[in-house]
Amino acid sequence: MGELGGFLKIDRSNIPYRDATERVGDFQEFVVQRPDEELAGQGARCMDCGVPFCHNGCPLGNLIPDWNDLVYRDRWPDAIRQLHATNNFPEFTGRLCPAPCEAACVLEIREGDAVTIKQIENSIINRAWDEGWVVPQPPAVETGMSAAVVGAGPAGMAAAQQLRRAGHRVVLFERDEAGGGLVRFGVPDFKIEKWVVERRLNQLREEGVEIRCGVDVGRDVTADELRAEFDAVVLTIGSRVPRDLPVPGRELDGIHPAMDYLYVRNRVIADELGPEPSVARAAGVDQAITAAGKHVVVIGGGDTGADCVGHSIREGALSVTQLELLPEPPTHRPDDRTPWPLWPQKFRLSYAMEEATAIGKGEQDYSIVTTRFDGEDGRVTMLRYAQAGDAPPFQPVEGTDGEMQADLVLLAMGFLHPEHEGIVDQLGVDLDQRGNVKAATYATSVRGVFAAGDARRGQSLIVWAINEGRQAARMADRFLHELSTTDREPVLAGNVHDADDGPEGPPSHADGGVTAEEA
């Protein structure tokens, strides 16, 4: 794979970003794509490992060394075929995945030297769209069976596409006004512009998937109605119940789950930049949450928290402070805790905090526990905190109390489980101890009902969502084929005796002679 000894001759070229002080002024994607010649050189660094651990790091099982080599050899059409063999939406993962494959790269044994897998992946799919190599793939044969996929995030989109390509009638339900799930409404445009998502939804439509947006399954359509219309149901409803912060003053106005804020801001940007939603937005959708002219505090140090920071400074927040309960991680991989090829628990400066510090409006603090909120006239004005202990349960350290101004507080502390009220309760599927839909092999406790994505495994990465959607579709397809054979008259092969359909089955030999046992 790649150039013999290329990893010794060619240095890693990290993903380039637009200048931080420039990009905060717009909502365009901030990642800059390298020229094909440079990418070929990066692909040449792939070292033909005896055991390519990048496969283990990638939940999708992407054929990474294969398409690295194809890019190096300027065989881009072959590269996109290899990429699409395992990944329905590489432009999603190429923009949004944290790249556990790179953490597992053998070159990453020398920390910071991994092959730039994510950058190459994104460039392959971008070129494929530009060259017209991505086309609809409708099925050649219709099976006559049908499936409903509930939830049009990446898991639902992948499940719907796989089931449709297998020849089944597929309807993809989405309660929001457009498909894409959190990729559409939870992730900012400056990380993935929404026409990229809509382009894939259009591909699904052209392949024959019917997408019904603005339909809240469990309310607008009941579980009984769904089961009556479809032979199989796949639940990909995500994990949308946020983890709350039960401290005094939580009831004050101005304290919101992070996703409520991101949904509002993404809808505002969609109104300005497009694309148009599939259906009209539901009446009463809150559009009032804004960071403009406010001192913002984001509680939670993950990707969602970073996205809140990035949106806030683009809105014109006076300041943004991001708080993390856990201690600050080390700057280098801690081999005693997360040795290669595991995902390293080390410090990474987020794109958003890079922007906030570049313009002098942000800071990030670790080992901070919120103790209470204070306010005036029913609205939050102050956050009180203390230093947190170094180990669970991270109790406040006595004598370390402090306070900071807070006009808007965004809780980005993750999610608990999918919403139970509605379709989950109506179907009566079993739940696991964490409140997720219990479906060890993607099949739930209710026959013909499957689950995938965050609804099944809990809050996770986009690569896991796509993988889960593909695997659930495989199990649902198997179920539908079994269902079609049991519900229909058997089709016999031709000139056979009636006894061949009996308990003895067909003869054990094909030429009419006798077997050795009968001789």
C-alpha positions in Angstrom: 0.0 0.0 0.0 1.2 3.5 -0.7 4.8 4.3 -1.5 7.4 2.0 -0.2 8.9 3.7 2.9 6.7 6.8 2.2 6.0 7.3 5.9 9.7 7.8 6.4 10.0 10.4 3.7 6.7 12.4 3.9 5.5 14.3 6.9 2.0 14.3 8.1 0.0 17.4 6.9 -2.8 18.2 9.4 -6.2 19.4 8.3 -6.0 23.1 7.5 -8.6 25.5 8.9 -9.4 29.0 7.8 -8.0 31.7 10.1 -9.9 31.8 13.4 -10.4 35.6 13.4 -11.8 35.4 9.9 -14.1 32.4 10.1 -16.0 33.7 13.2 -17.6 36.3 10.9 -19.6 33.8 8.8 -21.2 30.4 8.8 -19.3 28.8 6.0 -17.4 25.6 6.5 -14.0 26.3 8.0 -12.0 23.2 6.9 -9.8 23.8 3.8 -9.3 21.0 1.4 -5.8 20.2 0.2 -5.0 19.8 -3.5 -5.1 16.2 -4.9 -1.4 16.1 -5.3 -0.8 16.7 -1.6 -3.5 14.2 -0.7 -1.8 11.6 -2.9 1.4 12.2 -0.8 -0.6 11.7 2.4 -2.0 8.5 1.0 1.5 7.3 0.2 2.3 7.4 3.9 0.0 4.4 4.5 2.5 1.7 5.4 0.9 -1.6 4.3 0.6 -2.8 7.9 0.6 -6.5 8.5 -2.4 -5.8 10.8 -4.2 -2.5 9.8 -5.4 -1.4 13.2 -7.3 1.5 11.6 -9.9 -1.2 10.7 -10.4 -1.9 14.4 -10.6 1.8 15.2 -13.3 2.5 12.6 -16.8 1.3 13.7 -17.8 1.1 10.0 -14.9 -1.2 9.1 -13.9 1.2 6.3 -11.3 -0.3 3.9 -8.9 2.5 4.8 -5.6 1.1 3.4 -7.3 0.3 0.1 -8.5 3.8 -0.6 -5.4 5.4 0.7 -3.5 3.5 -1.9 -6.0 4.2 -4.6 -5.7 8.0 -4.0 -1.9 7.7 -4.0 -2.2 6.0 -7.5 -4.7 8.6 -8.7 -7.5 6.0 -9.1 -10.2 8.2 -7.6 -13.3 6.4 -9.1 -12.1 3.1 -7.6 -11.5 4.9 -4.3 -15.1 6.1 -4.0 -16.3 2.6 -4.8 -14.2 1.2 -1.9 -15.4 4.0 0.4 -19.1 3.5 -0.4 -18.8 -0.2 0.1 -18.8 0.3 3.9 -20.0 3.9 4.4 -23.3 5.4 3.0 -22.4 9.0 3.8 -18.6 9.6 3.8 -19.2 13.4 3.5 -20.8 13.3 7.0 -18.1 11.2 8.6 -15.3 13.1 6.7 -16.5 16.3 8.3 -17.8 15.3 11.7 -16.2 12.1 12.9 -13.4 12.5 15.5 -11.4 9.9 13.5 -10.8 7.0 15.9 -9.2 5.3 12.9 -6.3 7.8 13.1 -5.9 7.1 16.8 -5.6 3.4 15.9 -3.2 4.0 13.0 0.1 2.1 13.4 2.0 5.3 12.7 0.2 6.9 15.7 2.5 4.8 17.9 4.7 7.8 17.3 2.1 10.2 18.7 0.8 12.8 16.2 2.1 11.0 13.1 -1.0 9.0 11.9 -2.0 9.0 8.3 -4.6 11.8 7.6 -7.4 9.3 7.0 -10.3 11.6 7.7 -8.9 14.3 5.3 -8.4 11.7 2.5 -11.9 10.3 3.1 -13.6 13.7 2.8 -11.6 14.5 -0.3 -12.6 11.3 -2.1 -16.3 11.9 -1.6 -16.1 15.6 -2.4 -14.4 14.8 -5.7 -16.9 12.0 -6.4 -19.8 14.4 -6.1 -18.0 17.0 -8.3 -17.3 14.4 -11.0 -20.8 13.0 -11.0 -19.8 9.6 -9.7 -22.4 9.5 -7.0 -25.7 8.5 -8.6 -29.0 6.9 -7.3 -28.9 3.2 -7.0 -32.6 2.0 -7.1 -33.2 -1.7 -6.7 -33.4 -3.9 -9.8 -36.2 -6.1 -8.2 -39.1 -5.2 -5.9 -39.7 -7.7 -3.1 -43.2 -6.5 -2.3 -42.4 -6.1 1.4 -42.4 -2.8 3.2 -40.5 -1.2 6.1 -41.0 2.0 8.1 -37.9 3.7 9.5 -38.7 6.2 12.3 -36.1 9.0 12.6 -34.2 10.5 9.7 -30.8 11.0 11.3 -27.7 9.3 10.0 -28.8 5.9 11.4 -32.3 6.2 9.9 -31.0 7.4 6.5 -28.5 4.5 6.3 -31.1 1.9 7.3 -33.6 3.4 4.8 -31.1 3.4 2.0 -29.9 -0.2 2.6 -33.5 -1.5 2.9 -34.5 0.3 -0.3 -31.6 -1.0 -2.3 -32.6 -4.5 -1.1 -35.9 -4.0 -3.0 -38.3 -3.2 -0.2 -40.8 -0.3 -0.1 -39.4 2.1 2.5 -40.9 5.1 4.2 -38.6 7.3 6.3 -40.5 9.3 9.0 -39.1 12.5 10.6 -40.9 14.7 13.1 -38.9 17.8 12.2 -39.5 19.8 9.1 -36.5 18.3 7.3 -34.4 15.2 7.4 -30.9 14.8 8.8 -31.5 14.6 12.6 -28.8 16.2 14.7 -26.5 16.5 11.6 -29.1 18.9 10.3 -30.3 20.7 13.4 -27.7 20.0 16.1 -24.4 20.5 14.2 -23.6 24.1 13.0 -23.3 25.0 9.3 -19.7 26.0 9.7 -18.9 22.3 10.4 -21.3 20.9 7.7 -23.4 23.0 5.4 -26.9 21.8 5.2 -27.1 21.4 1.4 -24.6 18.6 1.9 -27.3 16.8 4.0 -30.1 17.7 1.6 -28.2 16.3 -1.3 -28.1 12.8 0.3 -31.8 13.0 1.2 -32.5 13.7 -2.5 -30.5 10.7 -3.4 -32.7 8.6 -1.1 -35.8 10.0 -2.8 -34.4 9.2 -6.3 -33.8 5.7 -5.2 -37.4 5.3 -4.2 -37.4 6.1 -0.4 -40.5 8.1 0.6 -39.6 10.7 3.2 -42.4 12.0 5.3 -41.2 15.0 7.3 -43.3 16.8 9.9 -44.8 13.5 11.1 -44.4 12.7 14.8 -44.7 8.9 15.0 -46.5 8.1 18.2 -48.7 11.1 18.0 -49.6 11.8 14.3 -49.3 8.1 13.5 -49.8 5.5 16.2 -47.9 2.3 16.6 -50.9 0.3 15.6 -51.3 2.2 12.4 -47.6 1.8 11.6 -47.7 -2.0 12.2 -50.8 -2.3 10.0 -49.2 -0.5 7.1 -45.7 -1.9 7.2 -44.1 -5.4 7.5 -41.2 -4.2 9.6 -40.4 -1.1 11.7 -36.9 0.2 12.4 -36.6 2.7 15.3 -33.8 5.2 14.8 -35.2 8.0 17.0 -31.9 9.0 18.6 -31.2 9.7 22.3 -32.9 13.0 22.9 -33.5 13.2 26.7 -30.8 15.6 27.9 -28.9 15.2 31.2 -30.1 17.9 33.5 -28.4 19.8 36.3 -30.5 19.7 39.5 -29.1 22.6 41.5 -30.8 25.5 43.2 -31.9 28.1 40.7 -32.3 25.7 37.8 -35.8 26.9 37.2 -34.7 30.4 36.2 -35.2 31.6 32.6 -32.1 31.7 30.5 -30.9 28.1 31.3 -31.4 25.7 28.4 -30.4 22.3 27.2 -27.7 22.8 24.6 -29.6 21.1 21.8 -32.6 23.5 22.3 -30.2 26.4 21.6 -28.5 24.7 18.6 -31.8 23.8 17.0 -33.0 27.4 17.3 -29.8 28.8 15.8 -29.6 26.2 13.0 -33.2 27.1 12.0 -32.3 30.8 11.9 -29.3 30.1 9.7 -31.5 27.8 7.5 -33.9 30.7 7.0 -31.0 32.9 5.9 -28.9 30.5 3.8 -31.2 27.6 3.0 -31.9 25.0 2.0 -35.7 25.1 2.2 -37.2 22.6 4.6 -39.3 19.8 3.2 -42.5 20.9 5.0 -43.5 24.0 6.9 -42.1 24.3 10.4 -44.5 23.5 13.1 -46.3 26.4 14.7 -44.9 27.5 18.1 -41.3 26.4 17.5 -39.2 28.6 19.9 -36.9 31.0 18.0 -36.1 33.2 21.0 -32.9 31.7 22.4 -30.0 33.9 21.5 -26.5 34.6 22.8 -26.2 38.1 21.2 -24.9 40.7 23.7 -24.8 38.2 26.6 -22.3 36.6 28.9 -22.7 32.9 28.0 -21.7 29.9 30.1 -21.5 26.5 28.5 -21.5 23.6 30.9 -19.9 20.5 29.3 -16.6 20.1 27.5 -17.6 17.9 24.6 -18.4 18.5 20.9 -21.9 19.8 21.6 -20.4 22.3 24.1 -17.9 23.4 21.5 -20.6 23.9 19.0 -22.5 26.1 21.5 -19.3 28.2 21.9 -18.8 28.5 18.1 -22.4 29.6 17.6 -22.4 32.1 20.5 -19.3 34.0 19.4 -20.7 34.2 15.8 -23.9 35.6 17.3 -22.0 38.4 19.1 -21.8 37.1 22.7 -19.9 39.4 25.0 -18.0 36.5 26.5 -18.2 32.7 26.5 -16.9 30.5 29.3 -16.9 26.7 28.9 -16.9 24.6 32.1 -15.9 21.0 32.5 -16.5 18.9 35.6 -13.6 16.5 34.9 -9.9 17.4 35.5 -7.9 18.8 32.5 -6.5 15.8 30.6 -2.8 15.5 29.9 -1.3 17.0 26.7 -0.1 13.6 25.5 -1.6 10.1 25.4 -1.5 8.6 28.9 -0.2 5.1 28.1 -1.2 3.8 31.5 -4.9 4.6 30.9 -5.5 4.7 27.1 -2.6 3.0 25.4 -2.4 2.7 21.6 -4.6 1.7 19.7 -7.3 3.0 22.1 -8.8 6.4 21.8 -6.4 8.7 23.8 -7.9 10.7 26.7 -5.7 13.7 26.1 -6.2 17.5 25.8 -7.5 18.8 22.5 -8.1 22.4 21.9 -11.5 22.6 20.2 -12.0 24.6 17.0 -14.5 26.8 18.9 -12.2 27.6 21.9 -9.5 28.4 19.4 -11.8 31.0 17.9 -13.0 32.3 21.2 -9.5 32.9 22.6 -8.3 34.3 19.2 -10.9 37.2 19.5 -10.4 37.5 23.3 -13.9 36.4 24.2 -13.6 32.9 25.7 -12.0 30.7 28.3 -12.2 27.1 29.3 -12.0 25.9 32.9 -11.7 22.3 34.2 -12.6 20.7 37.5 -15.5 23.1 38.0 -18.8 22.0 39.7 -21.8 24.3 39.5 -23.4 24.8 43.0 -26.3 27.1 42.2 -27.8 29.8 39.9 -28.9 33.2 41.0 -31.1 35.6 39.1 -33.2 38.8 39.0 -36.8 39.0 37.9 -36.9 35.3 37.3 -33.9 35.3 34.9 -30.5 33.9 35.5 -27.7 36.5 36.1 -25.0 34.6 38.1 -23.5 31.1 38.3 -21.9 30.0 41.5 -19.3 27.3 41.4 -16.5 25.5 43.3 -13.5 23.5 42.4 -14.4 19.8 41.9 -12.7 16.9 43.5 -10.4 14.9 41.3 -12.4 11.7 41.4 -16.1 10.7 41.3 -18.5 11.9 42.5 -16.5 15.2 42.0 -17.8 16.9 45.1 -17.2 20.6 45.7 -13.9 21.3 47.5 -14.5 23.4 50.6 -13.2 27.0 50.4 -13.0 27.1 46.6 -16.2 28.9 46.0 -16.5 31.5 43.2 -19.1 33.2 41.0 -19.3 34.4 37.4 -21.8 36.5 35.4 -24.1 34.3 33.3 -26.9 35.8 31.2 -27.3 32.6 29.2 -26.4 29.1 30.4 -26.3 26.1 28.0 -26.3 22.6 29.5 -24.2 20.4 27.2 -23.8 17.4 29.5 -24.9 14.7 27.1 -28.1 12.6 26.9 -29.7 9.9 28.9 -31.8 7.8 26.6 -34.4 8.0 23.8 -37.8 9.6 24.6 -40.1 6.9 25.9 -43.4 8.7 25.6 -44.9 8.0 22.2 -43.8 5.3 19.8 -41.5 3.5 22.3 -44.3 3.1 24.9 -46.9 2.3 22.3 -44.8 -0.5 20.8 -44.1 -1.9 24.2 -40.5 -2.8 23.4 -38.2 -3.8 26.3 -35.7 -1.3 27.6 -32.2 -1.9 29.0 -31.0 -0.6 32.4 -30.0 2.8 30.9 -33.4 3.3 29.3 -32.3 2.5 25.7 -34.3 0.2 23.5 -33.1 -3.3 24.2 -32.1 -4.9 21.0 -28.9 -7.0 21.3 -29.0 -8.2 17.7 -31.0 -5.1 16.5 -34.2 -7.0 16.9 -36.3 -5.8 19.8 -38.6 -7.8 22.0 -41.5 -7.1 19.6 -41.4 -9.3 16.5 -40.8 -7.2 13.3 -39.5 -4.2 15.2 -35.8 -3.3 15.1 -33.7 -0.5 16.7 -30.4 1.2 15.8 -28.3 4.2 16.5 -28.4 6.2 19.7 -31.8 4.8 20.5 -30.2 1.3 20.9 -26.6 2.0 22.1 -26.9 5.4 23.8 -25.3 8.7 22.8 -22.5 7.9 20.4 -20.6 8.9 17.3 -21.9 9.5 13.8 -19.8 6.5 12.5 -21.6 4.3 15.0 -24.9 5.7 13.9 -24.3 4.8 10.2 -22.9 1.4 11.1 -26.0 0.7 13.4 -28.4 1.7 10.6 -26.7 -0.6 8.1 -26.7 -3.5 10.6 -30.3 -3.0 11.6 -31.2 -2.9 7.9 -29.4 -6.2 7.4 -31.4 -7.9 10.2 -34.7 -6.3 9.0 -34.0 -7.5 5.5 -33.4 -11.0 6.7 -36.7 -10.9 8.6 -38.6 -9.6 5.6 -37.2 -12.4 3.4 -38.2 -15.0 6.0 -41.7 -13.4 6.2 -42.2 -13.4 2.5 -41.3 -17.1 2.2 -43.7 -18.2 5.1 -46.6 -16.1 3.9 -46.5 -17.3 0.3 -46.9 -20.6 -1.5 -43.6 -22.4 -2.1 -42.2 -22.1 -5.6 -41.1 -25.6 -6.7 -38.2 -26.1 -9.0 -40.1 -28.0 -11.7 -40.4 -31.7 -12.4 -40.5 -33.1 -8.8 -42.7 -35.5 -7.0 -45.3 -34.3 -4.4 -43.4 -36.1 -1.7 -40.5 -33.7 -2.2 -42.7 -31.1 -0.3 -43.3 -33.5 2.6 -41.4 -34.2 5.8 -38.8 -36.4 4.1 -37.8 -33.6 1.7 -36.2 -34.1 -1.7 -33.9 -37.0 -2.6 -30.4 -36.8 -1.2 -28.9 -37.4 -4.6 -29.5 -35.8 -8.0 -28.9 -38.5 -10.6 -31.6 -41.0 -9.6 -29.0 -43.6 -8.5 -28.7 -45.0 -5.1 -26.4 -43.7 -2.3 -23.7 -45.8 -0.8 -25.8 -46.4 2.3 -28.6 -47.9 0.2 -26.4 -50.2 -1.9 
